[in-house]
Amino acid sequence: MMVQRVSLPDWRWNVMFCYDAVADDTDTILDLMDEAGISIDKIEAAERILSHIQSNTGLTASSFNSRTSVCVIGRASSVFEFQNTYDHEKGHVTMHIAKAIGIDPFGEELQYLAGEIGAKTYPVARMYLCAGCGEGR
């Protein structure tokens, strides 16, 4: 698993992206969630999911108090499946931030936030978005 820490200073938010996660990464991810200040009930729910995580799935949990999210993107069976899970989980991060700070879900500001998350994650995500680029992981 690869972890990417992303700071979004304009939104005063931090995100820890966990790429290529498998069940053996559960303890590491739960530690990141604890570090992020995510509630124990969300951590326990995540543990049930992560301990049996399937390919092409993920999860996102956030703490509005610490303004931090943990975004998990499970191992993908193809580039398409990575893109699908990546977009899905980035969408959850975007909406959690929007809800926490009161961004209109129909306005331009939400799209700027989504674009910034995409731009900041691209340096790592691109390794999984290119067929064959991530071989050997």
N, C-alpha and C positions, 0 to 999 in steps of 0.2 A: 504494500500500500504506500502511496505517496501522499504526503500532507502538504498543502499549500495554505499559508496564512495570508489573508488578504485584508488590508486596511482600506476602509472607505471614509476618509477624513471629512469629506463634504457632508456625509450623512451621520458622522460620529458612530460608526458601526464597524465591527470586525467579523470576519468569517473564516472558519477553518474548513477548507475543502479536503475531503479524503477520497482519493481516486483509487480505483481498482481494488476496492475493499472486498475481503472474503471473511468468512466466519472466524478464522484465526485472528483477525484484527479487532475483534469485539472489545477486548480489554483496553486496548490503546484508544479506541474511539470513545468508550465510556469515560476514560480518564480525561480526554479532551472536552467532553460534555460537562464533566464536573468542573474542570478548569474554567469553562465558559460560564459557569453559574446556572446551568440549566437545572430545572427542578428535578427532584428525585423521582417523581412520578413519571416524568418524560424519559429520564434515564432508564428506569425500570422497563418502560414500554419499549424503548430502543433496544435494550438488552435482549428481550424476547424476539425481536425482529432480526437483530444482527447475528445472534447465535445460530440462526438458520438462514442467513441471507442467501438469496438465490441470485443467479446471474441476471443482469438486466434490471436490477431494482436499486433502490436507494431510499434515503430518508433525510429529512432536515428537521432540526430542532433549534429553537432560539430562546434566549433569555432577553426579555425586554428590559430587565433591570440592568444587566451588564452590557446590553446592546451588542450581543455576540450571538452568532449562529454557527452551528456545526452542520455541514452539508456532506452527506455520504453518497458516493456514487459507486455502486457495486461493480464487480468485474463484468465486462460486457462480452457478449458472444460475437459481436461484429461492430464495425465502425458505426453503422446505422443505430444499433442498440445503444452504444455509448452516447451518441448525439441525442437520442430520445431521452435517456435517463438524465443526462447533463442538463438539457433544456428544462426538463420537468423539475428537477431539484433547484436549479437556478431560479425558476419561477416561484418556488416556495420561499426561497431566501428573499427575493424581491418583494413578495407580498407580506412577509413577516415584518420587514423594515417599513414598508408603506403603512401597515397597520399601526406599528409602534410609534411612528412619528407623524402620522396623519396626512400621508400623501394621497391625493385623489387618484383612485385606481383608473380613472378615465382620462387623466391629464398627461401632459408632456413630461412632467417631472418623473413620473413612474418609468417612462421609457428611457430617460437619461440615466436613471439609477440602474435599470436593466443593462443598458449599454456599458456603463462603467464596470459592472460586475463581469460582463462578458470580456471586456478589454483586459481587465486585471487577471482573469483566470486563463485567458488564451495562451500565454507562454507555456503553461503546463498542459492544459486541455488539448492543445494541438498535437501533442504526442499520441493521444488516443483517438484523435480525429482523422489521422492519416493512415490509411490501410498499410500495414507493414511497418509504420514508423515506431510503434511501440513493441515490436517483436523482441523477445528475449526478456520481457519483464516477468 
